[in-house]
Amino acid sequence: MDRFQEMQVFLAVAEQEGFALAARHLNMSPPSVTRAVAALEERIGTLLLARTTRSVRLTEAGQRYVADCRRILAELEEAEESAAGSHANARGQLTLTAPMLFGELFVTPIMVGYLEQQPAVSIKALLVDRVVSMVDEGIDVAVRIGNLPDSGLHAVEAGFVRRVVCAAPGYLAEHGRPEHPEQLREQRIVMSSSSTLTSDWHFNRDAEAFAVRLEPRLVVSANQAAISAAKLGWGLTRVLSYQVAAQVAAGELELVLEQFEPAPLPIHVVYQGGRKVPAKVRTFVDYCVEQLRQHRALNPVAAG
């Protein structure tokens, strides 16, 4: 087994967090995977994986080496794709990431449409509510919501979302419509513990920012559960506008305190640059941006 194959096996064990799972992923026998990693560690002269009867975890040296493996294998793949002409024609596997609910609602239809147009491309999508390191995890394209830190990555703005407060019409009729954020302290509040909006709800009035700290009686672990509780008339919740666009359009939820909303959050399609951007990345970014810009939920002035 050559060094590149050893790297691929080691990377699979690290990502699958186990030898048996890695063997299944690579279509190899578990003993072959074990021997490959052992040979790699012996050649390097250091322990890369700490093994117990129940788990496999990276050592400090292994954490550094797995990042190098991802980079080296990505460069090898790029070289092979370049030689095969994939910089001119879209082909190969595209890896992307997006927030979970946004990915389900908006990015999944885009992926399906793109694959219909590009039969030589396959997609591996990581839909998670965390910021994924594109370099460390070998991501080609990321859809990000919020202001971006300075980096060497390229980004194309494709829309924006608002931070909105909403409730069911029946709840507002019974408990009253708040006219100022401070009045939220008197209301029933449902929050998601997975939300980045926190228990301090930030607002803006006459260019001045302020926050209201709330103590919700109902805390759930997912945004969708908070939205469901609000739809059932239990109380008010705060989410991103795209998450409730369909419910607002259907009259199931109403927005309140719109005049106090902070500045919208931009949506970017982010990708790694380089000497040559593969056609699979270039064409997907163009298609993704075009499709996102056509959504009224993300661009209110977009054509229908």
Helices and strands as residue ranges (DSSP letters): H 3-16, H 19-26, H 30-44, E 49-51, E 56-58, H 60-84, E 92-98, H 100-102, I 103-107, H 108-117, E 121-127, E 141-145, E 154-161, E 163-167, H 169-175, G 181-186, E 190-192, E 200-205, E 208-213, E 218-220, H 223-231, E 237-240, G 241-244, H 245-249, E 254-256, G 258-260, E 265-271, H 279-293
